[in-house]
Amino acid sequence: MRPLGKSTYEFAFNENNQEFVIAGKLRPRSDAEIEPIVAGMTAALENVRGTFYLNVKRLARLNNIAFRAIVYLMSEVCERRKDLRIEIVTSSVMGWSTRKFLPLAKQHPNIAVTEYDKDFYPGQSFLEDGGFIPILRNQTRLTWRHERNLLARHGLKPDMEMADICCGIGDFAVLVKKEFAPSRIMALDHSRSSLEYARKVAADFGVTGIEYVYGDASEMVIEDNSFDFVTCRHSLQIFDRPELILKELRRICRPGGRIYITNEKNSHCLGEPRGESIQWTYTEVAKLFADFKMDVEFGPKSRRYLDDAGFEDIKVDSFMVTNLDGDPREFADMIQAWENVYAGQMAKDRGDTPEFIERFRQGFQDHIYAALHPKGYAGWPIWAASARKPA
Ligand SMILES: C[S@@+](CC[C@H](N)C(=O)[O-])C[C@H]1O[C@@H](n2cnc3c(N)ncnc32)[C@H](O)[C@@H]1O
């Protein structure tokens, strides 16, 4: 970031994808101050054929002097070069930017404004519209019994500054705050309904001091090297390009700090009695998520991904959440929440037949049967992995 008056910004042109990126806070006090960007953009525009991308995804502030200069330049180029298309890429995280640039697209037919995080991946709506809340609530309650004992081995200590990325309904942050007393805890998610719920849960439990932030894990508006411990639970498995998220987790982690991830391997869910039906259904769960570009088989791949992302001192644990850990009813409630969403909205949206859905549902019901059976056993395997960012 280069400081300039009241601005802290950076800009760069990537020739390969014809993309001009402006990030930070752009608040020049005069036209002269904005000149370096205007000159950079002018040169970039002259070199481009086809589509020119203006990426303002991480532009947090833009005052009128800067906005006018950018608009003037783009309008002038659009008049002169009818062959050129300009796509302005905004983000919902910077809610103002789409609104601010949209009128430009109305004035010039060759300018378009795209809010890039509107549709990340095909399954996004299931995860973000609140339907997942009962699932997440049940899951964390069950995994915490294991994770509270594992987290210290993975490097979490009191007084650390930590971030929980893709925090969902924020219950993990609440539990960590109570148990490990971090000096700072920030919880980020891209679902407004989950964050709203998270704030309510924290208030209900009288927990204060958790910073809940709306953001995009693949483009976080967070300084480099900000946290000692960065967690991302059950979430790498929902992105079609988890390596991008890992890169961001690594960026915001301090050198010598650690990141901690948990993921599943759904096809390894198991139960007895009625093992065959259970196994069939969970193999189908993995296929269903794959059809929405999510990899709920990610767990055992954690080591490879962490290694490829340049981490060191990789630790991997796996544990089985079972009906015997506590009240089997809690386990059964989690399965019921899975069935409701997976065999409900998701299967429906994929266009599954009633026959398929009936058999699919039966496997969940059999898992519940196994969980509640006086001699039954039901399990859900999780992989918890952590690694250090090189100093
Ligand atoms: C399977 S949930 C896991 C939530 C939580 N970590 C837990 O274990 O309960 C995945 C979460 O990722 C969030 N998410 C999806 N895309 C995101 C993005 N681009 N940036 C931040 N969060 C995102 C969803 O809103 C959802 O809360």
The ligand as an SDF file (V2000), in Angstrom:
LIG
                    3D

 27 29  0  0  0  0  0  0  0  0999 V2000
  -20.2490  -25.4670    6.1470 C   0  0  0  0  0  0  0  0  0  0  0  0
  -20.3350  -23.8660    6.7720 S   0  0  0  0  0  0  0  0  0  0  0  0
  -19.2240  -23.9300    8.1320 C   0  0  0  0  0  0  0  0  0  0  0  0
  -19.4640  -22.8650    9.1590 C   0  0  0  0  0  0  0  0  0  0  0  0
  -18.6360  -22.9400   10.4370 C   0  0  0  0  0  0  0  0  0  0  0  0
  -17.2330  -22.8040   10.2190 N   0  0  0  0  0  0  0  0  0  0  0  0
  -18.9490  -24.2030   11.1860 C   0  0  0  0  0  0  0  0  0  0  0  0
  -18.1240  -25.1030   11.2030 O   0  0  0  0  0  0  0  0  0  0  0  0
  -20.0380  -24.2720   11.7510 O   0  0  0  0  0  0  0  0  0  0  0  0
  -19.5320  -22.8930    5.5950 C   0  0  0  0  0  0  0  0  0  0  0  0
  -19.6180  -21.3930    5.8510 C   0  0  0  0  0  0  0  0  0  0  0  0
  -18.8520  -20.7150    4.8610 O   0  0  0  0  0  0  0  0  0  0  0  0
  -19.5220  -19.4970    4.5650 C   0  0  0  0  0  0  0  0  0  0  0  0
  -19.0380  -19.0010    3.2750 N   0  0  0  0  0  0  0  0  0  0  0  0
  -19.3270  -19.4320    2.0520 C   0  0  0  0  0  0  0  0  0  0  0  0
  -18.6690  -18.7510    1.1260 N   0  0  0  0  0  0  0  0  0  0  0  0
  -17.9160  -17.8310    1.8040 C   0  0  0  0  0  0  0  0  0  0  0  0
  -16.9970  -16.8270    1.4190 C   0  0  0  0  0  0  0  0  0  0  0  0
  -16.6900  -16.6220    0.1600 N   0  0  0  0  0  0  0  0  0  0  0  0
  -16.4270  -16.0850    2.3680 N   0  0  0  0  0  0  0  0  0  0  0  0
  -16.7190  -16.2780    3.6690 C   0  0  0  0  0  0  0  0  0  0  0  0
  -17.5710  -17.2200    4.0940 N   0  0  0  0  0  0  0  0  0  0  0  0
  -18.1590  -17.9930    3.1650 C   0  0  0  0  0  0  0  0  0  0  0  0
  -20.9820  -19.8880    4.5530 C   0  0  0  0  0  0  0  0  0  0  0  0
  -21.8010  -18.7710    4.7020 O   0  0  0  0  0  0  0  0  0  0  0  0
  -21.0120  -20.8330    5.7480 C   0  0  0  0  0  0  0  0  0  0  0  0
  -21.3030  -20.1420    6.9380 O   0  0  0  0  0  0  0  0  0  0  0  0
  1  2  1  0
  2  3  1  0
  2 10  1  0
  3  4  1  0
  4  5  1  0
  5  6  1  0
  5  7  1  0
  7  8  2  0
  7  9  1  0
 10 11  1  0
 11 12  1  0
 11 26  1  0
 12 13  1  0
 13 14  1  0
 13 24  1  0
 14 15  1  0
 14 23  1  0
 15 16  2  0
 16 17  1  0
 17 18  1  0
 17 23  2  0
 18 19  1  0
 18 20  2  0
 20 21  1  0
 21 22  2  0
 22 23  1  0
 24 25  1  0
 24 26  1  0
 26 27  1  0
M  CHG  2   2   1   9  -1
M  END
$$$$
